[in-house]
Amino acid sequence: MQALDPRQVHITDDFWAPRLKTNAQTALLHQWQQLERTGCIDNFRLVDGQVEGFRQGWFFADSDAYKWLDAACRATSHHDSQALQARIDAFATLLVAAQAPDGYLYTYNQLHFPDVRWTNLQIEHELYCHGHLIEAAIAHHEVTGERRMLHVAEKAADLLVRDFLGSGPEHTPGHQEVEIALIRLYETTGQEDYLDLAQQFVEQRGRIPRFATHLFHQNRSADRRTAHVQDAQARYRAEHPERAAGQPAATDQPLKPPGIPARYLLSALSGQYAQQHHPVRRQKAPVGHAVRFAYLETAVAMLYRARGDETLLPALERAWAHMVARRMHVTGGLGSVPAIEGFGRDYELDPEAAYAETCAALGCMFWNWQMSLSTAQAQYADLFEWQLYNASAVGMGLDGKSYSYKNPLACRDGASRQAWYEVPCCPSNLSRTWAHLGKYLYSHTRNALWVHQYVGSEATIELHTPVDLEVASALPWQGAVTLRLRHASPAAFTLYLRIPSWTGDYQLAVNGTEMQTAPPSQAAVLPASGYAPQRATYLPISRTWSPGDLVEIAFTMLLTVRRPHPRVSSLRGKVALTRGPLVYCLESVDNPALDLFDTPLDTASLKPEHRPELLGGVWVLRGQTTRGDPLTAIPYYAWANRGPSQMVVWTKEAPPH
């Protein structure tokens, strides 16, 4: 199954087109301003000698700028922006100048430790940063057609091959990402060494002897290096008081249940935190840092597709099934344990303690996409859609200039979004995913076309004959979808339509003639969250298609009351509301007179209602409590857009009569 180049897809969708415009015209320019304000871009100018000063930010700060470049390049392929293009050109020129002659580019070492490389790989993210550099360079090359940034990527990757190919497992990165980048560069250039190194990083994971000792020594080294940098920074500021540090960025402090420090230490020393506890084929459950886990699984799935190694697929399928069944929030969010920023025990899904980092949802979407291409099973595209509308979309405010880092499912303290964060990994990661959205809608073989996501769009798809596809979609508010096929002459192929897990009965017609449909499948088990993507299926329609054929689908937009698995103790007696692909929540802004944490709902009273003036135009759920008090539920992705507020996804269930 082949993916489309996102430049082949033009998104016209009423829901997504405005968001992609905001992403390109507002969010990315805002993010650039923040990268400038916090000194991230100046770090590269310091390396090139263009400015004087002291390096700012975390040791991995370079990666945030690379993801911005990745996103900005993708966005300009669909949205003409001279302001964005000027920044892309200037930053690309700066990266070419800052890169060392042999391909190395990591400002933390270049400025603070110029004679040191590849130290503390479990902690300091050198390889992670080089991975995002490579991905940004590929995006620049694909969109502009220029080779200067592709040359940057090849120089960096060639350096990695020289320094790491054939080395031992102690040189496996702590934060996965470079594996994805190397495989993508292999797909771009055909250079086999890049794929070999990616495979080595994957295969040697979980094989470091005496990992706890190895990590202990790297932590001591990293602490010494950090202290050295902090001392140097203090001296610099004393000598240059006129260059005092600016306003610090926000930190998103999560609720921390008892015992978290001890659990973090155990997770780190055992290797689980960075998925270093077992070789990949023995990793049967999601553990540790959720973003790292998702990036690892994405890389393994990409490696499976590139190498065809059938021994990799069972572990991927087991880990995915375990995650969905026992360790995923109803929004599709991943991560229930603060500090670890990742997975807890089975059924440990406290809505207030939920971490559910935006980047973790994005990483899981990348993994779902690779699994869709690998297996043609609808459950993966279904979870991609669920996370797209809920766990990831919540990460960016409607204005494009405010963000959330963690995404709890309940908030008592009036949380609000922030313009930027001390660790700003999520904004640009979200922007690059949205700018790439066209990539994830369709795939094909010579004789088949899959429709994974119902997003209004136009695309040209190369089957055994070119097919122009036009899709109009009323999602996520209504279930009406139409597909128009245009091609030069009649062509025989199979059209696969995803039947979402969230729909009930649906109607299907081809050229106005109703077709018989099969009922949606039923999940065999109740997942922890009550959401079961396994119910999704692909409906195949095999025929000789004539130019201009019209396919119409009407999905029933069920308002579903979802109940958790009985073993999720923190959610007993509670329910979550969903309609179509959207999870809903109660926000104090709409319900000022209610105690959101102790309000039994009369679920039978809930009705959808269109509110075009609210939150950019949404469908809310209107109803009442069991005491007759009116209430309003809004889509989860839209909460915290109107100032500090309380919020709950899981609400108290009314006792049975």
Stockholm file with secondary structure:
# STOCKHOLM 1.0

chainA/1-657         MQALDPRQVHITDDFWAPRLKTNAQTALLHQWQQLERTGCIDNFRLVDGQVEGFRQGWFFADSDAYKWLDAACRATSHHDSQALQARIDAFATLLVAAQAPDGYLYTYNQLHFPDVRWTNLQIEHELYCHGHLIEAAIAHHEVTGERRMLHVAEKAADLLVRDFLGSGPEHTPGHQEVEIALIRLYETTGQEDYLDLAQQFVEQRGRIPRFATHLFHQNRSADRRTAHVQDAQARYRAEHPERAAGQPAATDQPLKPPGIPARYLLSALSGQYAQQHHPVRRQKAPVGHAVRFAYLETAVAMLYRARGDETLLPALERAWAHMVARRMHVTGGLGSVPAIEGFGRDYELDPEAAYAETCAALGCMFWNWQMSLSTAQAQYADLFEWQLYNASAVGMGLDGKSYSYKNPLACRDGASRQAWYEVPCCPSNLSRTWAHLGKYLYSHTRNALWVHQYVGSEATIELHTPVDLEVASALPWQGAVTLRLRHASPAAFTLYLRIPSWTGDYQLAVNGTEMQTAPPSQAAVLPASGYAPQRATYLPISRTWSPGDLVEIAFTMLLTVRRPHPRVSSLRGKVALTRGPLVYCLESVDNPALDLFDTPLDTASLKPEHRPELLGGVWVLRGQTTRGDPLTAIPYYAWANRGPSQMVVWTKEAPPH
#=GR chainA/1-657 SS CEECCGGGEEECCTTHHHHHHHIIIIIHHHHHHHHHHTTHHHHHHHHHTSSCSCCCSCTTTHHHHHHHHHHHHHHHTTSCCHHHHHHHHHHHHHHHHHSCTTSCCCHHHHHHCTTCCSCCTTTSCHHHHHHHHHHHHHHHHHHHCCSHHHHHHHHHHHHHHHHHTTCCGGGSCSSCCHHHHHHHHHHHHCCHHHHHHHHHHHHTTTCCTTHHHHHHHHHHHHHHHHHHHHHHHHHHHHHCGGGCCCCCCBCCCCCCCTTHHHHHHHHHHHTGGGTCSSCGGGCCSCCSBHHHHHHHHHHHHHHHHHHCCTTSHHHHHHHHHHHHHHSBCTTSCBCCBTTTTBCCSTTCCCTTTCCCCHHHHHHHHHHHHHHHHHHCCHHHHHHHHHHIIIIIGGGBCTTSSCBCSSCCSEEEEEECCBSCBSSCHHHHHHHHHHHTGGGGSEEEETTEEEECCCCCEEEEEESSSEEEEEEEECTTTCCEEEEEEECSSCEEEEEEEEECTTEEEEEEEETTEEECCCCCCCCSSCCTTSCCGGGCEEEEEEEEECTTCEEEEEEEECEEEECCCTTCGGGTTEEEEEETTEEEEEETTTCTTSCGGGCCEEEEEEEEEEETTSTTSEEEEEEEETTSCEEEEEEGGGTTSSSSEEEESSEEBCCCC
#=GC SS_cons         CEECCGGGEEECCTTHHHHHHHIIIIIHHHHHHHHHHTTHHHHHHHHHTSSCSCCCSCTTTHHHHHHHHHHHHHHHTTSCCHHHHHHHHHHHHHHHHHSCTTSCCCHHHHHHCTTCCSCCTTTSCHHHHHHHHHHHHHHHHHHHCCSHHHHHHHHHHHHHHHHHTTCCGGGSCSSCCHHHHHHHHHHHHCCHHHHHHHHHHHHTTTCCTTHHHHHHHHHHHHHHHHHHHHHHHHHHHHHCGGGCCCCCCBCCCCCCCTTHHHHHHHHHHHTGGGTCSSCGGGCCSCCSBHHHHHHHHHHHHHHHHHHCCTTSHHHHHHHHHHHHHHSBCTTSCBCCBTTTTBCCSTTCCCTTTCCCCHHHHHHHHHHHHHHHHHHCCHHHHHHHHHHIIIIIGGGBCTTSSCBCSSCCSEEEEEECCBSCBSSCHHHHHHHHHHHTGGGGSEEEETTEEEECCCCCEEEEEESSSEEEEEEEECTTTCCEEEEEEECSSCEEEEEEEEECTTEEEEEEEETTEEECCCCCCCCSSCCTTSCCGGGCEEEEEEEEECTTCEEEEEEEECEEEECCCTTCGGGTTEEEEEETTEEEEEETTTCTTSCGGGCCEEEEEEEEEEETTSTTSEEEEEEEETTSCEEEEEEGGGTTSSSSEEEESSEEBCCCC
//
